[in-house]
Amino acid sequence: MRVPEIVDGRCPIPGAIVLGEERGLRYDVGVTRIYLTGFMGSGKTTVGRTLASALGIRFVDLDEWIVRSLGASIAEVFARRGEVVFRDEEQRQLELTTRLDRAVVATGGGTYCFEANRELIRRSGGVSVFLELPWGVLLARLPGKNADRPKFGDPETARRLYEERLPAYRQADVVLRLAGDERPADVARKVLERVGEAACVS
């Protein structure tokens, strides 16, 4: 299939939906939900809030929805009720996000590692974006973040977990490789541009 030319940041595909404006440029993107995925410390929440604000649409932190629904922190759910309960609720809350008209969703670090969740995002017409950063950058961001991350353990355990999850993360519609020194606004802009390209290809 021929990829349509993107002019002035706009993808001229039939039925494209205008999501909003970012730095004065209007983007037509053929999706209404963007799902950010990646390891803890990759900036999903920060970038997600920035992107949603720029587009003028809703931002969803999936972990916050889970915590609010279960009435306990993630660490407490894992410790008292087990990972199965957490993952079941995670999938239920993810399904609820697919009913939103327009949104940017920051998924949990393990959300995209389950085929059922990946398929749910795909079937709903969402576009998944993996924020890929070097391990050294992620490691530097982890101290102070592991209190509510039950699968963190020590740095070596975290690295093994990261390497185990990489194949799943890289199945995202968009893989955005970053150096780690970009500003959230610049990452949000790159996400927007790449999502527009993905919409043109699909």
C-alpha positions as CSV (number, residue, x, y, z in Angstrom):
1,M,0.0,0.0,0.0
2,R,1.3,3.4,-0.9
3,V,2.0,5.6,2.1
4,P,0.3,9.0,1.7
5,E,2.5,12.1,1.9
6,I,2.3,13.9,5.2
7,V,2.1,17.6,4.6
8,D,2.6,20.2,7.4
9,G,2.2,17.4,9.9
10,R,-1.1,16.3,8.5
11,C,-1.9,12.9,7.2
12,P,-4.4,13.1,4.4
13,I,-6.2,9.8,5.0
14,P,-10.0,9.6,4.4
15,G,-12.0,10.1,7.6
16,A,-9.0,11.2,9.7
17,I,-10.0,12.9,12.9
18,V,-8.6,16.2,14.0
19,L,-7.4,15.6,17.6
20,G,-6.1,19.0,18.3
21,E,-3.2,21.4,17.8
22,E,0.3,21.2,19.0
23,R,2.6,24.2,18.8
24,G,0.4,25.8,16.3
25,L,0.4,22.8,13.9
26,R,-2.9,21.1,13.3
27,Y,-2.7,17.3,13.1
28,D,-5.1,14.9,11.5
29,V,-4.5,11.5,13.1
30,G,-6.6,8.5,12.2
31,V,-6.9,7.4,15.8
32,T,-8.5,8.7,18.9
33,R,-6.6,6.9,21.6
34,I,-2.9,6.7,22.0
35,Y,-1.5,4.2,24.5
36,L,2.0,4.8,25.8
37,T,3.9,1.8,27.0
38,G,7.4,1.1,28.3
39,F,9.4,0.3,31.5
40,M,9.1,2.2,34.7
41,G,10.9,5.4,34.5
42,S,10.4,5.8,30.8
43,G,8.3,8.9,31.2
44,K,4.9,7.5,30.2
45,T,2.9,9.6,32.7
46,T,4.9,12.9,32.2
47,V,4.9,12.6,28.4
48,G,1.3,11.4,28.4
49,R,0.1,14.5,30.4
50,T,2.1,16.8,28.1
51,L,0.7,15.2,24.9
52,A,-2.9,15.1,26.1
53,S,-2.7,18.8,27.2
54,A,-1.3,19.7,23.8
55,L,-4.1,17.9,22.0
56,G,-6.7,19.1,24.3
57,I,-8.0,15.6,25.1
58,R,-8.2,13.4,28.2
59,F,-5.2,11.9,29.9
60,V,-5.6,8.5,31.7
61,D,-3.0,7.0,34.0
62,L,-4.0,3.3,34.0
63,D,-2.3,2.5,37.3
64,E,-4.3,5.4,39.0
65,W,-7.5,3.9,37.7
66,I,-6.6,0.5,39.1
67,V,-5.6,1.9,42.5
68,R,-8.9,3.9,42.7
69,S,-11.0,0.9,41.7
70,L,-9.4,-1.5,44.2
71,G,-9.0,1.0,47.0
72,A,-5.3,0.1,47.6
73,S,-1.9,0.9,46.3
74,I,-0.3,-1.4,43.7
75,A,2.1,-2.8,46.3
76,E,-0.7,-3.5,48.7
77,V,-2.7,-5.3,46.1
78,F,0.2,-7.5,45.1
79,A,1.0,-8.2,48.8
80,R,-2.5,-8.9,50.1
81,R,-4.5,-10.1,47.1
82,G,-1.9,-11.3,44.6
83,E,-0.8,-10.4,41.1
84,V,-3.7,-12.3,39.5
85,V,-6.2,-9.9,41.1
86,F,-4.1,-6.9,39.9
87,R,-3.8,-8.2,36.3
88,D,-7.5,-9.0,36.1
89,E,-8.4,-5.5,37.2
90,E,-5.8,-4.0,34.9
91,Q,-7.4,-5.6,31.9
92,R,-10.9,-4.5,33.1
93,Q,-9.7,-0.9,33.4
94,L,-7.9,-1.1,30.1
95,E,-11.1,-2.2,28.4
96,L,-12.9,0.8,29.9
97,T,-10.4,3.1,28.3
98,T,-11.3,1.7,24.9
99,R,-14.7,3.2,25.3
100,L,-13.3,6.7,25.6
101,D,-13.8,8.9,22.6
102,R,-10.4,10.6,22.7
103,A,-7.6,10.0,25.2
104,V,-3.9,9.5,25.8
105,V,-3.4,6.5,28.1
106,A,-0.2,5.8,30.1
107,T,-0.2,2.0,30.7
108,G,1.5,0.2,33.5
109,G,5.0,-1.3,32.9
110,G,3.5,-4.8,32.5
111,T,0.3,-4.0,30.7
112,Y,1.5,-4.4,27.2
113,C,3.3,-7.7,28.0
114,F,0.0,-9.6,27.8
115,E,-1.2,-10.6,24.4
116,A,-4.9,-10.1,25.5
117,N,-4.1,-6.5,26.4
118,R,-2.2,-5.9,23.1
119,E,-5.1,-7.3,21.2
120,L,-7.6,-5.2,23.1
121,I,-5.8,-2.0,22.1
122,R,-5.5,-3.1,18.5
123,R,-9.1,-4.2,18.2
124,S,-10.3,-0.9,19.7
125,G,-8.4,1.2,17.0
126,G,-5.9,2.6,19.5
127,V,-2.2,3.1,18.6
128,S,0.4,1.8,20.9
129,V,3.7,3.7,21.4
130,F,6.8,2.3,23.1
131,L,9.0,4.8,24.7
132,E,12.4,3.1,24.5
133,L,15.3,4.5,26.5
134,P,18.8,3.1,27.3
135,W,18.9,0.9,30.4
136,G,21.4,3.3,32.0
137,V,18.9,6.1,31.8
138,L,16.1,4.0,33.2
139,L,18.3,2.8,36.1
140,A,19.2,6.4,37.0
141,R,15.5,7.2,37.2
142,L,14.5,4.2,39.3
143,P,15.7,5.2,42.8
144,G,12.7,6.5,44.8
145,K,10.3,4.9,42.3
146,N,10.3,1.4,43.6
147,A,8.2,1.9,46.8
148,D,5.0,1.1,44.9
149,R,6.5,-1.2,42.3
150,P,6.3,-4.7,43.7
151,K,8.2,-6.3,40.8
152,F,11.2,-4.0,41.0
153,G,13.4,-5.8,43.5
154,D,17.0,-4.8,43.1
155,P,18.7,-3.2,40.1
156,E,19.8,-6.5,38.6
157,T,16.3,-8.0,39.1
158,A,14.8,-4.9,37.4
159,R,17.2,-5.3,34.5
160,R,16.2,-8.9,33.9
161,L,12.6,-7.8,34.0
162,Y,13.2,-5.1,31.5
163,E,15.0,-7.5,29.1
164,E,12.1,-10.0,29.5
165,R,9.6,-7.3,28.6
166,L,11.5,-5.8,25.6
167,P,10.1,-8.3,23.0
168,A,6.6,-7.4,24.0
169,Y,7.2,-3.7,24.1
170,R,8.7,-3.8,20.6
171,Q,5.4,-5.1,19.2
172,A,4.0,-1.6,19.7
173,D,2.7,0.1,16.6
174,V,5.3,2.8,17.1
175,V,8.8,2.3,18.7
176,L,10.2,5.6,19.7
177,R,13.9,5.4,20.6
178,L,15.0,8.2,22.9
179,A,18.3,9.3,24.4
180,G,16.7,10.3,27.7
181,D,17.7,13.9,27.7
182,E,14.7,15.2,25.6
183,R,12.2,17.5,27.2
184,P,8.7,16.1,27.7
185,A,7.3,18.5,25.1
186,D,9.8,17.4,22.5
187,V,9.0,13.7,23.2
188,A,5.3,14.5,22.9
189,R,5.9,16.1,19.6
190,K,7.8,13.1,18.3
191,V,5.0,10.8,19.5
192,L,2.4,12.9,17.6
193,E,4.5,12.9,14.4
194,R,5.1,9.1,14.6
195,V,1.5,8.3,15.4
196,G,0.5,10.4,12.3
197,E,2.9,8.3,10.2
198,A,1.5,5.1,11.7
199,A,-2.0,6.2,10.9
200,C,-1.0,6.8,7.2
201,V,0.5,3.4,6.9
202,S,-2.4,1.5,8.5
